[in-house]
Structures are given as C-alpha cells and as structure tokens.
Amino acid sequence: MRKNSIFLLGTAAGICLTLLVTGPQGAQWVAAAKAAASADTYSQLNLFGEVFERIKTDYVEKPDDAKLVEGAINGMITSLDPHSRYMNDSAWREMQETTHGEFGGLGIEVTMEDGLIKVVAPMDDTPAARAGILSGDLVTQIDDEAVQGLTLEQAVNKMKGPINTKTRLSIIRKGKDAPIEVSIVREIIRVRPVSYHVDGGNIGYIRISSFNEQTTDELKKAIGDISKQVPPASLAGYVVDLRNNPGGLLDQAVSVSSAFMARGEVVSTRGRTPEETQRFTARGGDLIKGKPLVVLINGGSASASEIVAGALHDHKRATLIGTRSFGKGSVQTIIPLGTGNGALALTTARYFTPSGRSIQAKGVAPDIEVLQDVPDELKTRSEIKGEASMRGHLSAEGAEQTGSQSYVPPAEKDDKALGAAYNLLRGVTVNAGVPSTKTAVPN
C-alpha cells in the first residue's frame, strides 16, 4: 500500500483541494512505467519524440522547450478526469499556501469552464465578496487581457499580486446583457474556516466554510465557547453548516467528523487494487456529548464536506437538511516531482461512506429537502450542475444525479433550510424518517 498523507480536491480545481501527498519518487515511477509499457506504448512515445523534434527544428519561431514539455504534460493529464492536473513549481507553492489557510489575492474559488474562469464561490469577508462577485460568474478578462487561452494557473496568477494593488475583472453574468466591470483591491486572504454563534439562547450554529489545516482547532474552539455560553441542560443541539463548502484536507474531514462521533469508520478510499484500500476511523470522542445535530448541505457542498455529511448520516448521528450535495467522490494524490519541477495531482481512488456508498457523480441526499426562495435575478444561476455534468468525470456506481440548488439567502430570517434546522432541534417540527432530537443518538 502506498503511504501518503491525504487531501481532497473540491469543486474549485487548483484553489481548494482534497489531496494525497507522496514523496518524490520519479525514478521508481519511470521504472515501473517502463516495465509495464507495451511495444505500442513505446511506439507512441517515439511518435511524441518525433513531433517534439519537428517543432524544435521547423516551427516558424524558436520555441521554448520547457513550455513545450509542460504543454504536453498538461494535455496528457487533462485527458484523464476533471480533477487530475499538473502544477508547475509556482502553482505547487500556491497550493501549499492555500492549504495552510493564508495567501494573497482576491478571495474567490474558481475553476475552468470552456476556456473561461468560472467562480465557484467568493470566500466570506474577502475583497471579492465585498465587490459583489457571485457564484457562477464567468471571468473573461483580467486587467484587459483575455482569459481565453490561459491555463487555470496562469489566470489565477494574474489575479494575485502585492497587497493594496488593484486588478480589473470583466465578468459575464447570466441575466445581464452586458459584461460587468469590477475593480478589486488585493488583500492578504486569511481563510477563516469556522464561524459560529448561539441562536435563541439554546442552539449552537457553526459554519465550516473550508477544510484547511486550521479547521479542526477552530471547530474545537467554537464548541468550547458555545458550551461556556449555554449550560448543557439548556442546549437543544447544534447546527453545522457545510453549504457551499468546496472541500479541503481529508485528515481535517476525518477529525471534524470525529468531533461529533464517539467511534466508527468515517470514510474509506479504494484505489485500482484491493491493496490500496484505506480506512479512516473516528478518534478523539464526541465533543458535544450526544447532543442532537443537524448538518446543512446543498449543491455547493463537495468532497470533504460530503465525507463529513455522509459519515454523520450513516452513523445516524445527524439529520441532513437542504439539497443534494455536489457529488465529488474521488481522491487526488499529490506527487511532488522534485525541486523546481512542481507536482502532479493524480486521481488515485474513490472514497466511500461508512455504509459503502460511493458519492461519485451522485452526491449525498438530505433527509429533509428544503428549497430556498430565490430572487428572480438569481434564478438562472441558483443551481449547480454537479460532478456528473463535468466533462470526463469518473462514472458513478448506479444512476448519476445532476443539478442541485446552491443558493443561500444572505439574511438568516430568509434562510428556510436554517429555519427548518432550528425548528427540528426545538421540536417544532417532526419528521418520522430522521433521528429523534429528544435523546442522544448512538453511533
């Protein structure tokens, strides 16, 4: 079995990740590839070498050899699935900064769609959020340069820069006839993965917006603070909000699940061969001591968020409210390629919930589905198509599910899913298909 540390790639390729990191083993990989390669494979490699030499000698202008090789690598990787990718040295450093929870930029999670940069979600309390950037926006120009033709890493690099400097974005938004021009001042982006408050004096609300290296520690602080504010006898339960959380580190997903579970499996990952199967179990004990728990999910809840929701649901530890999650059920292994060569994010496994369900291209369905009232101007982009709509995605085990509402009202009073969670914990509403909120739920 390969020994790795794991992250999980979320909806925003290159920005928010769920991944596995392994040491530089380039020589071993090359040797294994040579041993397994057929004569036909060698023939194709010879063809590649011939094309490379032809370009070097006959192209109208002298090409950059490094760029040619990087372009060839990118082409090979992108032919696999939407989440495998090659990161050059600069992109690899930036990804490491992101998982540490602090980096410079605008504060938007993005992916590439049809050659344009698509906004997955603006991060809470960042320049992008304050400038009115919305999920689903398409960035067509950055500082008057067209995005078409740039790689995701190149576009992200253009949006980054020294703090207190401006960048201009040209945006296409559904429902708007003309492009929207936005000027944003760059800041140091400190991802605050956890926010919380007490509602009505008896319910602890905890929002987890990402799974970075700080998430579990911040969650423990939130639970501790809520416990100080509300006596145990008065505490009706907790709401954990995972809506529009695109993923993050797998070890954090496991430890977050462990904060609400006394024992049991959280998730398993299964690769090409049985020997590569890994199982991750709860550790640390139930920090909320059996108090009732509601987890909110929607179409923007992906990857690590789905691991947490799936684990708590399968162990009957939480009631899920909202809409079907994104359906990103694959694990990426990050393979550093040596000094200056960047790293490879390669899809190496699928992950499964404790009951053995694969989430890939299907998502996690809530126990109680609650649809939000979406303003007319946002109805055209209130739904995320999900993993099953991504070109080249890994197929599902069974019927695939696409499309789920992702809109969250900015005001709590308008948030129907959150209201349903509060009502359930307070015993205002009863649903026969979900765990009782009157007694602790066993694992």
Secondary structure, 3 states (H helix, E strand, C coil): CCCCEECECCCCCCCCCCEEECCCCHHHHHHHHHHHCCHHHHHHHHHHHHHHHHHHHHCCCCCCHHHHHHHHHHHHHHCCCCCCEEECHHHHHHHHHHHHCEEEECCEEEEEECCEEEEEEECCCCHHHHCCCCCCCEEEEECCEECCCCCHHHHHHHHCCCCCCEEEEEEECCCCCCCEEEEEECEEEECCCEEEEEECCCEEEEEECCECCCHHHHHHHHHHHHHHHCCCCCCCEEEEECCCCCCECHHHHHHHHHCCCCCCEEEEEECCCHHHCEEEECCCCCCCCCCCEEEEECCCCCCHHHHHHHHHHHCCCCEEEECCCCCCCEEEEEEECCCCCCEEEEEEEEEECCCCCECCCCCCCCCEECCCCCCHHHHHHCEECCHHHCCCCCCCCCCCCCCEECCCCCCHHHCHHHHHHHHHHCCCCCCCCCCCCCCCCCC
